[in-house]
C-alpha cells in the first residue's frame, strides 16, 4: 500500500512538472511572437507612413471645406459660433499635422481620432439644423444637447492636450543630440601639432554630431568646458556662462553652427593663456542645455 501511494505521488509530481514545462514553452512561443510583431512595427515602411499622413491631411482639408460650406446654409447664431470654433480647431489640427513627422505614428493616430470626433460633431450639427427647420419648438432642448456634445469634445481635447504634453517630454529626450569621435590635439601658435606640454599654445577640439531626424533643426550653439587635472574649469571671463540644470555655469569656448538633422563635424580652439600642468584633462560638450559628449585626454 505504501509503495502504491509513493508511485501515485511521484506520478502527480511528474504530471505537474510536465504541465509546468508545457506552460513555459507556450509562454516562450508567445514572447517570440510578440518580439516578431514589435520588429515588424519598427520596420514599418517610411513611404507608407508619409502616404498615411498625406491622406489624413486631405481628410482634414475636406472637413474644413465641409464646415465652411455648411456654415453658409444656416442662420442660427449659436450654431454658427460653434461651427466657427470647430473650424478654428480644425485649422490648428491641420497645422499641427503638417509639423508632425510621419514617423510619429502615435500622434498621427491621435490626430486621426480627433478628425473622427470633429466629423461626429459636424454630423450632429447637420442633424440639429434639420431638426430646427422642421420643429422650431425643439430648439431649446436641441441647444442643450449641442452644448453637452461640445463640452464632450472639449473634454476630449483637454485630455489629448495632456497626452501631448507627456509625449513632448519623450520626444525631447529622443531629440537630444550626441557628440561622438571627440579628439583633442595639442598645437603650437603656428597651428602645428605637438605632444610637448611646454610647446602647447592651443587645444583643438574636434567632434562629430550624429544624425537625428527627431531633433529640431536650425542654428545652435555648442559650449565646451575644459577641466584641468584639479577639476578646475578653464575659462577666459567670469561672465562667459550658459544655462544648464537650472543654473549658470562658465564655459571655455563656444561656437554657433547650423544643424540640418544630418551628421556634421565641428571643431573649436582653446588658446592657452595659463600654465598647463601634467595629468588627465576632461572636455564636456553641451548643446541645447544638454551634455552631449565627454572626453578625457592626457597632457605630459
C-alpha positions as CSV (number, residue, x, y, z in Angstrom):
1,X,0.0,0.0,0.0
2,X,2.8,2.4,0.9
3,X,4.6,1.7,-2.5
4,X,1.4,2.3,-4.3
5,X,0.9,5.7,-2.6
6,X,4.5,6.5,-3.4
7,X,4.0,5.8,-7.1
8,X,0.8,7.8,-7.2
9,X,2.6,10.7,-5.5
10,X,5.5,10.5,-8.0
11,X,3.1,10.4,-10.9
12,X,1.4,13.6,-9.6
13,X,4.7,15.4,-9.3
14,X,5.8,14.2,-12.7
15,X,2.5,15.5,-14.2
16,X,2.9,18.9,-12.6
17,X,6.5,19.1,-13.9
18,X,5.3,18.3,-17.4
19,X,2.5,20.8,-17.1
20,X,5.0,23.4,-16.0
21,X,7.3,22.7,-18.9
22,X,4.3,23.0,-21.3
23,X,3.3,26.3,-19.8
24,X,6.9,27.6,-20.1
25,X,7.1,26.5,-23.7
26,X,3.8,28.3,-24.6
27,X,4.9,31.5,-22.8
28,X,8.2,31.3,-24.7
29,X,6.4,31.0,-28.1
30,X,4.1,33.9,-27.1
31,X,7.1,36.1,-26.2
32,X,8.8,35.2,-29.6
33,X,5.6,36.2,-31.4
34,X,5.4,39.5,-29.6
35,X,9.0,40.2,-30.4
36,X,8.4,39.5,-34.1
37,X,5.4,41.8,-34.1
38,X,7.5,44.6,-32.5
39,X,10.2,44.2,-35.1
40,X,7.6,44.3,-37.9
41,X,6.2,47.5,-36.4
42,X,9.7,49.1,-36.2
43,X,10.3,48.3,-39.9
44,X,7.1,49.9,-41.0
45,X,7.6,51.4,-44.4
46,X,8.5,55.1,-44.3
47,X,6.8,55.7,-47.6
48,X,3.6,54.2,-46.3
49,X,3.8,56.5,-43.2
50,X,4.2,59.5,-45.5
51,X,1.2,58.4,-47.6
52,X,-0.9,57.9,-44.4
53,X,0.0,61.4,-43.3
54,X,-0.9,62.9,-46.7
55,X,-4.2,61.1,-46.8
56,X,-5.0,62.4,-43.3
57,X,-4.2,65.9,-44.3
58,X,-6.5,65.6,-47.3
59,X,-9.3,64.5,-45.0
60,X,-8.7,67.5,-42.7
61,X,-8.9,69.8,-45.8
62,X,-12.2,68.2,-46.9
63,X,-13.6,68.5,-43.4
64,X,-12.6,72.2,-43.3
65,X,-14.4,72.7,-46.6
66,X,-17.5,70.9,-45.3
67,X,-17.6,73.1,-42.2
68,X,-17.3,76.2,-44.3
69,X,-20.0,75.1,-46.8
70,X,-22.4,74.0,-44.1
71,X,-22.0,77.4,-42.2
72,X,-23.4,79.4,-45.2
73,X,-26.6,77.3,-45.2
74,X,-27.8,78.1,-41.7
75,X,-28.8,81.3,-39.9
76,X,-28.7,80.2,-36.3
77,X,-26.1,82.4,-34.4
78,X,-25.5,79.9,-31.7
79,X,-24.6,77.1,-34.1
80,X,-22.7,79.4,-36.4
81,X,-20.5,80.4,-33.5
82,X,-19.8,76.8,-32.5
83,X,-19.1,75.8,-36.1
84,X,-16.7,78.7,-36.3
85,X,-14.9,77.4,-33.3
86,X,-14.8,73.9,-34.8
87,X,-13.4,75.5,-38.0
88,X,-10.6,77.1,-36.0
89,X,-9.9,73.9,-34.2
90,X,-9.6,72.0,-37.5
91,X,-7.1,74.6,-38.8
92,X,-5.0,74.2,-35.6
93,X,-5.1,70.4,-36.0
94,X,-4.1,70.8,-39.7
95,X,-1.1,73.0,-38.8
96,X,0.0,70.5,-36.1
97,X,-0.3,67.6,-38.6
98,X,1.9,69.4,-41.1
99,X,4.6,69.9,-38.5
100,X,4.3,66.4,-37.1
101,X,6.8,63.9,-38.5
102,X,5.3,61.0,-40.4
103,X,7.2,58.6,-38.1
104,X,5.3,59.9,-35.1
105,X,2.7,57.1,-35.6
106,X,1.2,57.6,-32.1
107,X,0.4,61.3,-32.7
108,X,-0.8,60.7,-36.3
109,X,-3.2,58.1,-34.8
110,X,-4.4,60.6,-32.2
111,X,-4.9,63.3,-34.9
112,X,-6.9,60.8,-36.9
113,X,-9.1,60.1,-33.9
114,X,-9.6,63.8,-33.4
115,X,-10.7,64.1,-37.0
116,X,-13.3,61.4,-36.5
117,X,-14.5,63.3,-33.4
118,X,-15.0,66.5,-35.3
119,X,-16.8,64.7,-38.1
120,X,-19.2,63.3,-35.5
121,X,-19.7,66.8,-34.2
122,X,-20.4,68.1,-37.7
123,X,-22.8,65.2,-38.4
124,X,-24.6,66.1,-35.2
125,X,-24.9,69.8,-36.1
126,X,-26.3,68.8,-39.5
127,X,-29.0,66.7,-37.8
128,X,-29.7,69.6,-35.4
129,X,-30.2,72.1,-38.1
130,X,-32.5,69.7,-40.0
131,X,-34.5,69.3,-36.8
132,X,-34.6,73.0,-36.2
133,X,-36.0,73.6,-39.7
134,X,-38.7,71.0,-39.1
135,X,-39.6,71.6,-35.4
136,X,-38.8,75.0,-34.1
137,X,-40.3,74.2,-30.7
138,X,-37.5,71.8,-30.0
139,X,-34.8,74.5,-30.3
140,X,-34.1,74.8,-26.6
141,X,-33.7,71.1,-26.0
142,X,-31.5,70.7,-29.0
143,X,-29.3,73.6,-28.0
144,X,-28.8,71.9,-24.6
145,X,-27.7,68.7,-26.4
146,X,-25.3,70.7,-28.6
147,X,-23.8,72.2,-25.5
148,X,-23.3,68.8,-23.9
149,X,-21.7,67.5,-27.1
150,X,-19.4,70.5,-27.3
151,X,-18.3,70.0,-23.7
152,X,-17.7,66.4,-24.5
153,X,-15.4,67.4,-27.4
154,X,-13.6,70.0,-25.2
155,X,-13.0,67.4,-22.5
156,X,-11.5,65.0,-25.1
157,X,-9.3,67.9,-26.4
158,X,-8.1,68.7,-22.9
159,X,-7.3,65.0,-22.4
160,X,-5.4,64.9,-25.6
161,X,-3.5,68.1,-24.7
162,X,-2.3,66.4,-21.5
163,X,-1.3,63.3,-23.5
164,X,0.6,65.6,-26.0
165,X,2.5,67.2,-23.1
166,X,3.6,63.8,-21.9
167,X,4.6,62.8,-25.5
168,X,6.5,66.1,-25.9
169,X,8.7,65.1,-22.9
170,X,9.5,61.8,-24.6
171,X,10.2,63.4,-27.9
172,X,12.5,65.9,-26.2
173,X,14.6,63.1,-24.9
174,X,14.7,61.4,-28.3
175,X,15.6,64.7,-30.0
176,X,18.8,65.2,-27.9
177,X,21.9,65.4,-29.9
178,X,25.1,63.3,-29.4
179,X,28.7,64.2,-29.9
180,X,30.9,61.4,-31.0
181,X,34.5,60.8,-32.2
182,X,35.8,63.5,-29.8
183,X,39.5,64.3,-30.1
184,X,41.9,66.8,-28.6
185,X,45.0,67.9,-30.4
186,X,47.9,70.0,-28.9
187,X,49.1,72.7,-31.3
188,X,51.8,75.4,-31.3
189,X,50.9,79.0,-32.1
190,X,51.7,78.3,-35.7
191,X,49.0,75.6,-35.8
192,X,51.5,72.7,-35.9
193,X,50.7,69.5,-33.9
194,X,52.8,68.9,-30.8
195,X,53.0,66.4,-28.0
196,X,55.1,68.6,-25.6
197,X,53.1,70.4,-22.9
198,X,55.5,73.4,-22.8
199,X,55.1,73.9,-26.5
200,X,51.3,73.7,-26.4
201,X,49.7,77.1,-27.3
202,X,46.3,75.9,-28.4
203,X,44.0,72.9,-27.9
204,X,42.0,71.8,-31.0
205,X,38.8,70.0,-30.0
206,X,37.1,68.1,-32.9
207,X,33.9,66.0,-32.8
208,X,31.0,64.7,-34.8
209,X,27.4,65.5,-34.1
210,X,25.3,62.5,-35.1
211,X,22.3,62.4,-37.4
212,X,19.0,62.8,-35.6
213,X,15.7,63.1,-37.6
214,X,13.7,64.0,-34.4
215,X,16.0,66.9,-33.4
216,X,15.0,70.5,-34.1
217,X,17.0,71.9,-37.0
218,X,18.4,75.4,-37.3
219,X,21.1,77.5,-35.6
220,X,22.5,76.0,-32.5
221,X,25.3,76.9,-30.0
222,X,27.8,74.4,-28.8
223,X,29.6,75.1,-25.5
224,X,32.9,73.5,-24.4
225,X,34.1,73.1,-20.8
226,X,37.8,72.1,-20.4
227,X,38.7,70.9,-16.9
228,X,42.4,70.5,-15.7
229,X,43.6,67.6,-13.6
230,X,42.4,69.5,-10.5
231,X,38.9,69.5,-12.0
232,X,39.0,73.3,-12.4
233,X,37.3,74.6,-15.5
234,X,39.5,76.8,-17.6
235,X,37.7,80.0,-18.9
236,X,38.5,83.5,-20.1
237,X,35.9,85.7,-18.3
238,X,33.7,85.1,-15.3
239,X,30.7,86.3,-17.4
240,X,31.2,83.5,-20.0
241,X,28.3,81.4,-18.8
242,X,25.4,79.4,-20.1
243,X,22.3,77.8,-18.5
244,X,22.5,74.1,-17.5
245,X,20.3,72.3,-15.0
246,X,18.7,75.4,-13.5
247,X,21.9,77.3,-13.0
248,X,24.5,79.3,-15.0
249,X,27.9,77.7,-15.4
250,X,31.1,79.0,-17.1
251,X,32.4,77.7,-20.4
252,X,35.8,77.6,-22.0
253,X,34.7,78.2,-25.6
254,X,31.5,78.4,-27.7
255,X,30.5,78.3,-31.4
256,X,27.3,78.8,-33.4
257,X,26.5,76.3,-36.2
258,X,23.6,75.4,-38.4
259,X,22.2,71.9,-37.8
260,X,20.2,70.3,-40.6
261,X,19.5,67.0,-38.9
262,X,22.3,65.3,-40.7
263,X,25.7,64.3,-39.3
264,X,28.1,67.2,-39.1
265,X,31.7,67.7,-38.0
266,X,32.7,70.6,-35.8
267,X,35.9,71.9,-34.2
268,X,36.7,74.6,-31.6
269,X,40.0,76.0,-30.4
270,X,41.2,77.0,-26.9
271,X,44.0,79.4,-26.7
272,X,46.3,78.5,-23.8
273,X,47.0,81.6,-21.5
274,X,47.7,79.7,-18.3
275,X,50.4,77.3,-17.2
276,X,49.3,73.8,-18.1
277,X,50.0,71.1,-15.6
278,X,50.6,67.4,-16.4
279,X,47.8,65.0,-15.9
280,X,44.4,64.0,-17.1
281,X,42.1,66.7,-18.5
282,X,38.4,66.5,-19.4
283,X,36.3,68.0,-22.1
284,X,32.5,68.3,-21.8
285,X,30.4,69.3,-24.8
286,X,26.9,70.9,-24.4
287,X,24.2,71.7,-26.9
288,X,20.6,72.8,-26.2
289,X,21.4,72.8,-22.5
290,X,22.2,69.1,-22.6
291,X,25.6,67.4,-22.0
292,X,26.1,65.6,-25.3
293,X,29.6,64.3,-25.1
294,X,32.7,63.8,-22.8
295,X,36.3,63.1,-23.5
296,X,39.4,62.7,-21.3
297,X,42.9,63.3,-22.5
298,X,46.4,63.4,-21.0
299,X,49.0,66.2,-21.2
300,X,52.5,65.2,-20.2
